[in-house]
Amino acid sequence: MASPDRLTATLALAHALSAAERGLPVIPLSRTKLPALRSPHHDEDTPGATPGATPEGSRVGPPCRGECGLPGHGVYDASTDPAVVRALFAAAPRATGYGIACGRPPHHLIGIDLDTKHGDDPVAALERLGSEHDFTLPPTVTVLTPSGGRHLWLTGPAGTTVPNSASRLAPGIDIRGTGGYLVGPGSLTTHGVYRLAPGTAQLPAAPCPPSLLALLAHRPRRPPPPPWSHSSHSSHSYSRGHGLVEFVRTARPGQRNTRLFWAACRAYENDLGETLAPALTEAALHAGLTLAEARSTLASAARLTLGTRA
């Protein structure tokens, strides 16, 4: 008789193959919702590099996105080819779920993650956005998360890039776009199983309303870097991020991890992640987090905003 772990892995593969048949590129995930295959460049990280600075660590040179031909590049491994999917899961025998890459053809999937863990009401916030910007979400595939949240699946047009973001639109509304992924229904995680909401299993992913798409695709303009030396630019960047650092430093118990994650996401979205990571870490330690907790949260923020985790 197969072991429970083996049965879980087999079920995860079956769900992943079913999604791949519908044109959804997939990768194996672990119980932590992270890619189940370790990066082949894990041992190439630069000693002393800032945790979470790049999706694969802080390698010398540009990050590899699968050009090396080896598996272990997170969402960049995602495929709809059954043979490739089977090979990925064979290399990850402890996988308990699967991720679905967003922004990839033919569906160009966009995920609206309504996260209730922080006490806000993202559903009401999304409805307010709809009223303010004149859109109504059509019936679409909806996945219920173990924490009580939900993922809404939408599709976008080819040629439109939707960036990943965390609480940029409103508290508790995270966006999974190009370079991100959604945990697929049927996946088993540390906190439970992701399930399709009743009545949505047979629905196609609905097209994203144009006015909502405009909100999602908009990326705030950033001023060009000043014509200073690198050290001067780093100092300027730190001063721009001082408010984020203080936001973390003054966190009270129960707020510390949430504040650090939010501040780190804002830093990485504005190209300040690598510069501010040491100061954010110090602020988190001052607020009461351990070094391991701070590093883990910074890495999670980097993965989300740089496009490797969703």
Disulfide bonds with the S-S distance in Angstrom:
none
